[in-house]
Amino acid sequence: MTARSVNDLKSAENLIEIVRSCAMFFRQIWTWIYYHDGYREQRRLCFIEGTHFPVAAKPATKPQPPTTTTNETDVDAGGAGEELAVGERRMEESEDEDNEVNPDGRCRCKAEWHGPDCGQPEVLWRAFIASRIPPRNQTAAPRKIPKGVFYVIDTTFISVEVLEMQMMELIDVVSLFVLCDRQLGEGGAVGGMKKDAYSIGDHLKSTDFLRENLARILLVEDVTCSGRNVLRKMRKFIGRSDLHGEDVLLYSRTDEILNRRAVNYFRWYDNWPQPVRFRLKYNVFGFFWQHPASTLIGGAACQLSTVDEVYRSDPDRLMRIEKPVMLIGDLNHYGGWYCRHCYQPIDIVKYLEFIALVNTTESSPSAVLPDPKKATVMDAEYVQNLIASGRYFGDEALTLSKLQRHVDKYYAPEYVRKNSWRFDNVVINLFARWEDSVIDDEYFS
């Protein structure tokens, strides 16, 4: 097979993938809209996730134009004919409730979805309002071809469980996951482990979710996980011909899980300002505890062309923007989750020791270790007591807020909710005690 044949085959495969992707997210609806000169057929793309579809869709048929006299009653009965017409309109309105589109041709949106095609989720709709973007700039038709989304995640060998949440929450949205595996400097060791044992690469073929998506993962090993270095290696791996200036770069730190609905919007629409950052729900130890700060400004999203032209190909600059053009999320509708120390107790101990050994930079905060006067031994039992009572490292006066799983709409990411049996240690407080009065409601449900 010649090189040209191979390229043609790849182009055909890409086209098929694009068509499948569009069919997964949008459905084409045909409807009839009445104008002053009669009915016209109109095609509308409706975002499947945000649109109310009837159980059995009725075929679109052209309705009859309205007439002033439809039967004898209208002519002779006077007011009775008017009442009959009102009754017919009410029947039509009740039937219209089961249709995919409103009478004006707009898709019929589910709760917390907005826009003519129901493609704008609540969290993004609120972000547009908060950023004071004019209404005319808030609406846009979906693209025929979605943008590529490249997600750079700063991760470690310990945070594999949270990495699964980060990746699988966006698995149907992201084109390539770029995992920066933070490495130890010279002479570092944790618990007697060899330096080579710190690589997340050991998990690639032994962990199900990584092995199954190996073709969509680029592993970059770096001591500091510099954004500039990671972006350069990503470009080299993908190739210039497969990258476009309009493609989206997602960038987040360890333990940050981004809102899937918002990220998917960036993929299909062009009307969002750049760059954007995410206001994340600040959880500690699990989704059952929330930090008193409530939220934290986390990851960023921007088109590659803007990263190059404005930020000199350095994604780290995006993370230093304190007042972005648009902030995804507020105090009631979150742009994602920051689940700090959401590991097993023994892994939390290893993580703190690991962070204390790596080179401290802007992207790697110093470890917060407990006060030796209050706890001489930093072990799993000490961490279990903190998780049980809702206390935090180094500040016994800081009390975490308990959250109710079945009450909080943003309790956990969608992937975690659907697979809660896999993440029971962060979904339920397994160490809660009766004397602490923080026993989880799950024990009674």
MARPAZA-892648 format. One record per residue (C-alpha): residue in one letter; chain; residue number from 0; x negated, y negated, z negated. Coordinates in Angstrom, 1 decimal. Layout:
residues N
NODE,rest,kette,nr,east,north,up
NODE,A,A,NUM,X,Y,Z
...
This chain:
residues 445
NODE,rest,kette,nr,east,north,up
NODE,M,A,0,0.0,0.0,0.0
NODE,T,A,1,-1.4,-3.4,1.0
NODE,A,A,2,-1.8,-6.3,-1.4
NODE,R,A,3,1.0,-8.1,0.4
NODE,S,A,4,3.3,-5.2,-0.1
NODE,V,A,5,2.5,-5.1,-3.8
NODE,N,A,6,3.3,-8.8,-4.1
NODE,D,A,7,6.5,-8.4,-2.2
NODE,L,A,8,7.5,-5.5,-4.5
NODE,K,A,9,6.7,-7.5,-7.6
NODE,S,A,10,8.7,-10.5,-6.3
NODE,A,A,11,11.7,-8.2,-5.6
NODE,E,A,12,11.4,-6.7,-9.1
NODE,N,A,13,11.3,-10.2,-10.6
NODE,L,A,14,14.4,-11.2,-8.6
NODE,I,A,15,16.3,-8.1,-9.8
NODE,E,A,16,15.3,-8.9,-13.4
NODE,I,A,17,16.5,-12.5,-13.1
NODE,V,A,18,19.9,-11.4,-11.7
NODE,R,A,19,20.2,-8.9,-14.6
NODE,S,A,20,19.3,-11.6,-17.1
NODE,C,A,21,21.8,-14.0,-15.7
NODE,A,A,22,24.5,-11.3,-15.8
NODE,M,A,23,23.7,-10.6,-19.5
NODE,F,A,24,24.3,-14.2,-20.6
NODE,F,A,25,26.8,-15.7,-18.1
NODE,R,A,26,30.0,-14.6,-16.5
NODE,Q,A,27,31.4,-16.2,-13.3
NODE,I,A,28,35.1,-17.2,-13.7
NODE,W,A,29,37.4,-18.2,-10.8
NODE,T,A,30,40.3,-20.5,-11.7
NODE,W,A,31,42.8,-22.8,-10.0
NODE,I,A,32,42.8,-26.5,-11.0
NODE,Y,A,33,45.7,-28.7,-10.1
NODE,Y,A,34,44.8,-32.1,-8.6
NODE,H,A,35,47.1,-34.8,-7.2
NODE,D,A,36,46.9,-33.3,-3.7
NODE,G,A,37,47.4,-29.7,-4.8
NODE,Y,A,38,45.6,-26.8,-6.3
NODE,R,A,39,41.9,-26.1,-5.7
NODE,E,A,40,39.9,-23.0,-6.4
NODE,Q,A,41,37.0,-23.6,-8.8
NODE,R,A,42,34.1,-21.5,-9.9
NODE,R,A,43,32.8,-21.7,-13.4
NODE,L,A,44,29.9,-20.0,-15.2
NODE,C,A,45,30.8,-19.3,-18.8
NODE,F,A,46,28.3,-18.3,-21.5
NODE,I,A,47,29.3,-14.9,-22.6
NODE,E,A,48,28.3,-15.1,-26.2
NODE,G,A,49,30.1,-18.4,-26.7
NODE,T,A,50,33.2,-17.9,-24.6
NODE,H,A,51,36.5,-16.3,-25.7
NODE,F,A,52,37.5,-13.6,-23.1
NODE,P,A,53,40.8,-11.8,-23.2
NODE,V,A,54,40.8,-8.0,-23.7
NODE,A,A,55,42.0,-7.5,-20.2
NODE,A,A,56,41.1,-10.3,-17.8
NODE,K,A,57,43.9,-11.2,-15.3
NODE,P,A,58,43.0,-11.7,-11.7
NODE,A,A,59,43.0,-15.3,-10.6
NODE,T,A,60,46.0,-16.0,-8.5
NODE,K,A,61,47.0,-19.3,-7.0
NODE,P,A,62,50.0,-20.8,-8.9
NODE,Q,A,63,53.0,-22.3,-7.1
NODE,P,A,64,53.0,-26.1,-6.9
NODE,P,A,65,55.4,-27.8,-9.3
NODE,T,A,66,58.7,-28.9,-7.8
NODE,T,A,67,61.3,-31.3,-9.1
NODE,T,A,68,64.2,-28.9,-8.5
NODE,T,A,69,63.6,-25.2,-9.0
NODE,N,A,70,67.2,-24.0,-9.6
NODE,E,A,71,70.8,-25.0,-10.0
NODE,T,A,72,70.3,-25.8,-13.7
NODE,D,A,73,67.9,-28.6,-12.9
NODE,V,A,74,70.4,-30.4,-10.6
NODE,D,A,75,73.7,-30.0,-12.4
NODE,A,A,76,72.9,-29.3,-16.1
NODE,G,A,77,71.1,-32.6,-16.8
NODE,G,A,78,69.4,-32.4,-20.2
NODE,A,A,79,69.7,-28.6,-20.2
NODE,G,A,80,67.4,-28.4,-17.2
NODE,E,A,81,64.9,-30.6,-19.0
NODE,E,A,82,65.0,-28.2,-22.0
NODE,L,A,83,64.4,-25.2,-19.7
NODE,A,A,84,61.4,-26.9,-18.2
NODE,V,A,85,60.0,-27.6,-21.6
NODE,G,A,86,60.5,-23.9,-22.6
NODE,E,A,87,58.7,-22.8,-19.4
NODE,R,A,88,55.8,-25.0,-20.2
NODE,R,A,89,55.6,-23.6,-23.7
NODE,M,A,90,55.5,-20.1,-22.3
NODE,E,A,91,52.7,-21.1,-19.9
NODE,E,A,92,50.8,-22.6,-22.8
NODE,S,A,93,51.1,-19.5,-24.9
NODE,E,A,94,49.9,-17.3,-22.0
NODE,D,A,95,47.1,-19.8,-21.3
NODE,E,A,96,45.7,-19.0,-24.8
NODE,D,A,97,44.6,-15.6,-23.4
NODE,N,A,98,42.7,-17.0,-20.4
NODE,E,A,99,39.0,-17.6,-20.1
NODE,V,A,100,39.3,-21.2,-19.2
NODE,N,A,101,41.3,-24.3,-20.3
NODE,P,A,102,43.6,-26.0,-17.9
NODE,D,A,103,40.9,-28.6,-17.1
NODE,G,A,104,38.5,-25.8,-15.9
NODE,R,A,105,36.3,-25.8,-19.0
NODE,C,A,106,35.5,-22.4,-20.6
NODE,R,A,107,37.5,-21.6,-23.7
NODE,C,A,108,34.9,-21.7,-26.4
NODE,K,A,109,34.7,-19.6,-29.6
NODE,A,A,110,34.3,-21.2,-32.9
NODE,E,A,111,30.9,-23.0,-33.3
NODE,W,A,112,30.2,-23.1,-29.6
NODE,H,A,113,30.4,-26.3,-27.5
NODE,G,A,114,30.1,-27.6,-23.9
NODE,P,A,115,32.0,-27.1,-20.7
NODE,D,A,116,30.5,-23.6,-20.3
NODE,C,A,117,30.3,-22.8,-24.1
NODE,G,A,118,26.6,-22.5,-24.0
NODE,Q,A,119,25.7,-25.0,-26.7
NODE,P,A,120,25.6,-23.5,-30.2
NODE,E,A,121,26.7,-25.4,-33.3
NODE,V,A,122,23.2,-25.9,-34.6
NODE,L,A,123,22.1,-27.5,-31.3
NODE,W,A,124,25.3,-29.6,-30.9
NODE,R,A,125,24.6,-31.1,-34.4
NODE,A,A,126,21.0,-31.7,-33.4
NODE,F,A,127,22.1,-33.7,-30.4
NODE,I,A,128,24.4,-35.8,-32.5
NODE,A,A,129,21.8,-36.4,-35.2
NODE,S,A,130,19.2,-37.4,-32.7
NODE,R,A,131,21.7,-40.0,-31.2
NODE,I,A,132,21.3,-38.8,-27.7
NODE,P,A,133,24.0,-40.3,-25.5
NODE,P,A,134,26.9,-37.9,-24.7
NODE,R,A,135,26.2,-38.1,-20.9
NODE,N,A,136,22.8,-36.5,-21.6
NODE,Q,A,137,24.1,-33.8,-23.8
NODE,T,A,138,25.8,-31.8,-21.0
NODE,A,A,139,24.1,-29.9,-18.3
NODE,A,A,140,24.8,-27.0,-16.0
NODE,P,A,141,22.9,-23.8,-16.7
NODE,R,A,142,19.9,-23.0,-14.5
NODE,K,A,143,20.2,-20.4,-11.7
NODE,I,A,144,16.8,-19.0,-12.8
NODE,P,A,145,15.9,-19.1,-16.5
NODE,K,A,146,12.7,-20.5,-17.8
NODE,G,A,147,9.9,-18.3,-19.1
NODE,V,A,148,9.6,-18.4,-22.9
NODE,F,A,149,6.1,-17.6,-24.4
NODE,Y,A,150,6.1,-17.2,-28.1
NODE,V,A,151,2.9,-17.7,-30.0
NODE,I,A,152,3.0,-16.3,-33.6
NODE,D,A,153,0.3,-16.7,-36.2
NODE,T,A,154,0.4,-13.3,-38.0
NODE,T,A,155,-1.6,-11.0,-40.3
NODE,F,A,156,-1.9,-7.2,-40.8
NODE,I,A,157,0.2,-7.5,-43.9
NODE,S,A,158,3.2,-9.4,-42.5
NODE,V,A,159,4.2,-6.6,-40.0
NODE,E,A,160,7.7,-6.3,-41.6
NODE,V,A,161,8.4,-10.0,-41.1
NODE,L,A,162,6.8,-9.8,-37.6
NODE,E,A,163,9.4,-7.3,-36.7
NODE,M,A,164,12.1,-9.8,-37.6
NODE,Q,A,165,10.4,-12.6,-35.7
NODE,M,A,166,10.0,-10.6,-32.5
NODE,M,A,167,13.2,-8.5,-32.5
NODE,E,A,168,15.4,-11.6,-33.3
NODE,L,A,169,14.2,-13.0,-29.9
NODE,I,A,170,13.5,-9.8,-28.0
NODE,D,A,171,16.1,-10.6,-25.3
NODE,V,A,172,15.0,-14.2,-24.9
NODE,V,A,173,11.1,-14.2,-24.9
NODE,S,A,174,9.0,-13.2,-21.9
NODE,L,A,175,5.8,-12.7,-23.7
NODE,F,A,176,4.8,-12.5,-27.4
NODE,V,A,177,1.3,-13.8,-28.1
NODE,L,A,178,0.3,-12.5,-31.5
NODE,C,A,179,-2.7,-14.2,-33.1
NODE,D,A,180,-4.3,-11.8,-35.5
NODE,R,A,181,-6.0,-13.9,-38.2
NODE,Q,A,182,-9.4,-12.3,-39.0
NODE,L,A,183,-11.7,-12.5,-42.0
NODE,G,A,184,-14.9,-14.5,-42.0
NODE,E,A,185,-18.2,-12.9,-42.7
NODE,G,A,186,-18.4,-10.9,-45.9
NODE,G,A,187,-14.7,-10.8,-46.8
NODE,A,A,188,-13.0,-7.8,-48.3
NODE,V,A,189,-9.7,-7.1,-50.1
NODE,G,A,190,-9.3,-4.2,-52.5
NODE,G,A,191,-12.3,-2.4,-51.1
NODE,M,A,192,-10.9,-2.3,-47.6
NODE,K,A,193,-13.3,-2.5,-44.7
NODE,K,A,194,-13.1,-5.6,-42.5
NODE,D,A,195,-12.0,-3.6,-39.5
NODE,A,A,196,-8.9,-2.5,-41.5
NODE,Y,A,197,-7.4,-6.0,-41.4
NODE,S,A,198,-6.6,-5.9,-37.7
NODE,I,A,199,-2.9,-5.8,-36.7
NODE,G,A,200,-4.1,-3.9,-33.6
NODE,D,A,201,-4.0,-0.7,-35.7
NODE,H,A,202,-0.2,-1.1,-35.8
NODE,L,A,203,0.4,-1.5,-32.1
NODE,K,A,204,0.7,2.2,-31.3
NODE,S,A,205,1.8,3.4,-34.7
NODE,T,A,206,4.7,1.0,-35.3
NODE,D,A,207,7.9,1.6,-33.3
NODE,F,A,208,8.9,-2.0,-32.4
NODE,L,A,209,5.4,-2.9,-31.3
NODE,R,A,210,4.8,0.3,-29.3
NODE,E,A,211,8.1,0.0,-27.5
NODE,N,A,212,7.4,-3.6,-26.4
NODE,L,A,213,3.7,-3.2,-25.8
NODE,A,A,214,4.0,-4.5,-22.2
NODE,R,A,215,5.3,-7.8,-23.6
NODE,I,A,216,2.6,-8.3,-26.3
NODE,L,A,217,-0.7,-10.1,-26.0
NODE,L,A,218,-2.9,-9.6,-29.1
NODE,V,A,219,-5.5,-12.4,-29.8
NODE,E,A,220,-8.0,-11.9,-32.6
NODE,D,A,221,-9.3,-15.1,-34.1
NODE,V,A,222,-10.7,-16.3,-37.4
NODE,T,A,223,-8.7,-19.6,-37.4
NODE,C,A,224,-6.0,-18.9,-34.9
NODE,S,A,225,-6.7,-22.2,-33.2
NODE,G,A,226,-3.8,-23.1,-31.0
NODE,R,A,227,-6.0,-24.4,-28.2
NODE,N,A,228,-8.0,-21.1,-28.1
NODE,V,A,229,-4.8,-19.0,-28.1
NODE,L,A,230,-3.2,-21.0,-25.3
NODE,R,A,231,-6.3,-20.7,-23.2
NODE,K,A,232,-6.4,-16.9,-23.6
NODE,M,A,233,-2.6,-16.7,-22.9
NODE,R,A,234,-3.1,-18.6,-19.6
NODE,K,A,235,-5.9,-16.3,-18.6
NODE,F,A,236,-3.9,-13.2,-19.4
NODE,I,A,237,-0.8,-14.3,-17.5
NODE,G,A,238,-2.4,-16.0,-14.5
NODE,R,A,239,-1.7,-19.4,-13.0
NODE,S,A,240,0.7,-18.1,-10.4
NODE,D,A,241,3.1,-16.7,-13.0
NODE,L,A,242,3.1,-19.8,-15.2
NODE,H,A,243,5.3,-22.9,-14.5
NODE,G,A,244,5.2,-26.3,-16.0
NODE,E,A,245,8.9,-26.0,-17.0
NODE,D,A,246,8.3,-22.8,-19.0
NODE,V,A,247,8.8,-23.1,-22.7
NODE,L,A,248,6.1,-22.6,-25.3
NODE,L,A,249,7.3,-21.6,-28.8
NODE,Y,A,250,4.9,-21.9,-31.6
NODE,S,A,251,5.3,-20.8,-35.2
NODE,R,A,252,3.3,-19.8,-38.3
NODE,T,A,253,3.4,-16.6,-40.4
NODE,D,A,254,6.9,-15.7,-41.8
NODE,E,A,255,8.9,-18.2,-39.7
NODE,I,A,256,11.9,-16.7,-37.9
NODE,L,A,257,13.4,-19.0,-35.3
NODE,N,A,258,17.1,-19.4,-34.5
NODE,R,A,259,17.9,-17.2,-31.5
NODE,R,A,260,20.8,-19.2,-30.2
NODE,A,A,261,18.8,-22.4,-30.1
NODE,V,A,262,15.8,-20.8,-28.3
NODE,N,A,263,18.1,-19.2,-25.8
NODE,Y,A,264,19.5,-22.6,-25.0
NODE,F,A,265,16.0,-23.9,-24.2
NODE,R,A,266,15.7,-21.1,-21.7
NODE,W,A,267,18.8,-21.9,-19.7
NODE,Y,A,268,19.1,-25.7,-19.9
NODE,D,A,269,17.0,-28.7,-19.0
NODE,N,A,270,18.7,-31.5,-21.0
NODE,W,A,271,16.9,-31.1,-24.4
NODE,P,A,272,14.2,-33.6,-25.4
NODE,Q,A,273,10.6,-32.7,-26.2
NODE,P,A,274,9.1,-31.7,-28.4
NODE,V,A,275,11.6,-30.2,-30.8
NODE,R,A,276,10.9,-28.7,-34.3
NODE,F,A,277,13.0,-26.4,-36.5
NODE,R,A,278,14.3,-27.1,-39.9
NODE,L,A,279,14.1,-23.6,-41.6
NODE,K,A,280,15.9,-22.2,-44.5
NODE,Y,A,281,13.2,-21.8,-47.3
NODE,N,A,282,13.5,-18.3,-48.8
NODE,V,A,283,11.1,-16.7,-51.2
NODE,F,A,284,10.5,-13.0,-51.8
NODE,G,A,285,13.6,-12.2,-49.8
NODE,F,A,286,16.8,-13.7,-48.4
NODE,F,A,287,18.4,-13.5,-51.9
NODE,W,A,288,16.2,-16.4,-53.3
NODE,Q,A,289,16.0,-19.9,-52.0
NODE,H,A,290,13.4,-22.4,-52.9
NODE,P,A,291,14.6,-25.6,-54.6
NODE,A,A,292,13.3,-27.6,-51.6
NODE,S,A,293,16.1,-25.8,-49.7
NODE,T,A,294,14.4,-26.3,-46.2
NODE,L,A,295,11.1,-26.6,-44.6
NODE,I,A,296,10.1,-28.1,-41.2
NODE,G,A,297,8.5,-25.2,-39.2
NODE,G,A,298,7.9,-24.0,-35.6
NODE,A,A,299,8.0,-26.1,-32.5
NODE,A,A,300,9.2,-25.8,-28.9
NODE,C,A,301,7.9,-27.7,-25.8
NODE,Q,A,302,7.5,-27.2,-22.1
NODE,L,A,303,4.0,-26.2,-21.0
NODE,S,A,304,3.7,-29.3,-18.8
NODE,T,A,305,4.3,-31.6,-21.8
NODE,V,A,306,1.8,-29.6,-23.9
NODE,D,A,307,-0.8,-30.2,-21.3
NODE,E,A,308,-0.1,-33.8,-20.4
NODE,V,A,309,0.8,-35.3,-23.8
NODE,Y,A,310,-0.8,-33.0,-26.3
NODE,R,A,311,-4.0,-32.1,-24.4
NODE,S,A,312,-3.2,-28.4,-24.3
NODE,D,A,313,-3.4,-28.2,-28.1
NODE,P,A,314,-0.2,-26.6,-29.6
NODE,D,A,315,-1.5,-27.4,-33.1
NODE,R,A,316,-0.6,-31.0,-32.5
NODE,L,A,317,3.0,-30.1,-32.1
NODE,M,A,318,3.0,-28.7,-35.7
NODE,R,A,319,1.7,-32.0,-37.0
NODE,I,A,320,4.7,-34.0,-35.7
NODE,E,A,321,6.7,-35.0,-38.8
NODE,K,A,322,9.4,-36.9,-36.9
NODE,P,A,323,10.2,-35.1,-33.6
NODE,V,A,324,12.6,-36.4,-31.0
NODE,M,A,325,15.0,-33.7,-32.0
NODE,L,A,326,15.1,-31.5,-35.1
NODE,I,A,327,17.0,-28.2,-34.8
NODE,G,A,328,18.9,-27.6,-38.0
NODE,D,A,329,20.1,-29.5,-41.1
NODE,L,A,330,20.9,-28.7,-44.7
NODE,N,A,331,24.0,-26.6,-43.8
NODE,H,A,332,23.1,-25.2,-40.3
NODE,Y,A,333,19.5,-23.9,-40.1
NODE,G,A,334,17.2,-23.7,-37.2
NODE,G,A,335,15.7,-20.5,-38.6
NODE,W,A,336,14.3,-19.0,-41.7
NODE,Y,A,337,11.0,-19.3,-43.5
NODE,C,A,338,10.8,-16.2,-45.7
NODE,R,A,339,7.7,-16.7,-47.8
NODE,H,A,340,6.2,-13.6,-49.4
NODE,C,A,341,8.9,-11.4,-48.1
NODE,Y,A,342,6.8,-8.2,-48.5
NODE,Q,A,343,6.6,-5.3,-50.8
NODE,P,A,344,5.1,-6.4,-54.2
NODE,I,A,345,1.7,-4.6,-53.6
NODE,D,A,346,1.5,-6.3,-50.1
NODE,I,A,347,2.2,-9.7,-51.7
NODE,V,A,348,-0.9,-9.1,-53.9
NODE,K,A,349,-3.0,-8.1,-50.9
NODE,Y,A,350,-1.7,-11.1,-48.9
NODE,L,A,351,-2.7,-13.6,-51.6
NODE,E,A,352,-6.2,-12.1,-51.9
NODE,F,A,353,-6.5,-12.1,-48.1
NODE,I,A,354,-5.5,-15.7,-47.7
NODE,A,A,355,-8.0,-16.7,-50.4
NODE,L,A,356,-10.8,-15.1,-48.4
NODE,V,A,357,-10.0,-16.5,-44.9
NODE,N,A,358,-11.4,-19.8,-43.8
NODE,T,A,359,-9.1,-22.5,-45.2
NODE,T,A,360,-8.0,-24.8,-42.3
NODE,E,A,361,-4.9,-26.9,-41.5
NODE,S,A,362,-3.2,-23.8,-40.2
NODE,S,A,363,-4.2,-21.7,-43.2
NODE,P,A,364,-3.2,-23.1,-46.6
NODE,S,A,365,-5.0,-22.2,-49.7
NODE,A,A,366,-3.6,-19.3,-51.7
NODE,V,A,367,-1.4,-20.1,-54.7
NODE,L,A,368,-2.6,-17.7,-57.5
NODE,P,A,369,-1.0,-17.4,-60.9
NODE,D,A,370,-2.4,-19.2,-63.9
NODE,P,A,371,-4.9,-16.8,-65.6
NODE,K,A,372,-3.8,-18.1,-69.1
NODE,K,A,373,-0.3,-16.8,-68.5
NODE,A,A,374,-1.1,-13.7,-66.5
NODE,T,A,375,-4.5,-12.1,-66.7
NODE,V,A,376,-3.7,-9.3,-64.3
NODE,M,A,377,-2.5,-10.1,-60.8
NODE,D,A,378,-0.8,-6.8,-59.8
NODE,A,A,379,2.4,-5.4,-58.3
NODE,E,A,380,4.2,-5.3,-61.7
NODE,Y,A,381,3.6,-9.1,-62.2
NODE,V,A,382,5.1,-9.8,-58.8
NODE,Q,A,383,8.1,-7.5,-59.5
NODE,N,A,384,8.8,-9.5,-62.6
NODE,L,A,385,8.8,-12.8,-60.6
NODE,I,A,386,11.1,-11.3,-58.0
NODE,A,A,387,13.5,-10.0,-60.7
NODE,S,A,388,13.8,-13.3,-62.5
NODE,G,A,389,13.6,-15.7,-59.7
NODE,R,A,390,10.3,-17.4,-60.7
NODE,Y,A,391,7.5,-18.6,-58.6
NODE,F,A,392,3.7,-18.3,-58.7
NODE,G,A,393,1.9,-20.9,-60.8
NODE,D,A,394,5.0,-22.7,-61.9
NODE,E,A,395,7.2,-20.8,-64.4
NODE,A,A,396,9.5,-23.9,-64.6
NODE,L,A,397,10.4,-23.6,-60.9
NODE,T,A,398,13.6,-21.6,-60.7
NODE,L,A,399,14.7,-20.1,-57.4
NODE,S,A,400,18.4,-20.4,-56.4
NODE,K,A,401,20.3,-17.1,-56.0
NODE,L,A,402,22.2,-16.6,-52.7
NODE,Q,A,403,25.3,-14.5,-52.1
NODE,R,A,404,24.9,-12.2,-49.1
NODE,H,A,405,28.6,-12.1,-48.2
NODE,V,A,406,29.3,-15.8,-48.7
NODE,D,A,407,26.3,-17.5,-47.0
NODE,K,A,408,26.8,-17.7,-43.3
NODE,Y,A,409,23.1,-18.2,-42.7
NODE,Y,A,410,22.0,-15.5,-45.3
NODE,A,A,411,19.7,-13.7,-42.9
NODE,P,A,412,18.8,-13.5,-39.2
NODE,E,A,413,21.2,-11.5,-37.0
NODE,Y,A,414,18.7,-8.7,-36.4
NODE,V,A,415,18.3,-8.3,-40.1
NODE,R,A,416,22.0,-8.2,-40.8
NODE,K,A,417,22.5,-5.5,-38.2
NODE,N,A,418,19.6,-3.4,-39.5
NODE,S,A,419,19.9,-4.2,-43.2
NODE,W,A,420,19.1,-0.6,-44.1
NODE,R,A,421,15.6,-1.2,-42.7
NODE,F,A,422,15.0,-4.3,-44.8
NODE,D,A,423,16.6,-3.5,-48.1
NODE,N,A,424,13.7,-5.0,-50.1
NODE,V,A,425,14.4,-8.5,-48.6
NODE,V,A,426,18.1,-8.2,-48.3
NODE,I,A,427,18.9,-7.0,-51.8
NODE,N,A,428,17.0,-7.9,-55.0
NODE,L,A,429,15.9,-4.4,-55.9
NODE,F,A,430,14.2,-5.5,-59.1
NODE,A,A,431,17.0,-7.5,-60.6
NODE,R,A,432,17.7,-6.7,-64.3
NODE,W,A,433,20.9,-7.0,-66.4
NODE,E,A,434,19.1,-9.2,-69.0
NODE,D,A,435,18.2,-11.7,-66.3
NODE,S,A,436,21.8,-12.1,-65.1
NODE,V,A,437,20.7,-11.9,-61.5
NODE,I,A,438,22.0,-8.4,-60.6
NODE,D,A,439,22.8,-8.5,-56.9
NODE,D,A,440,26.4,-8.2,-55.8
NODE,E,A,441,25.5,-5.3,-53.5
NODE,Y,A,442,25.5,-3.1,-56.5
NODE,F,A,443,29.2,-3.6,-56.9
NODE,S,A,444,30.2,-3.6,-53.2
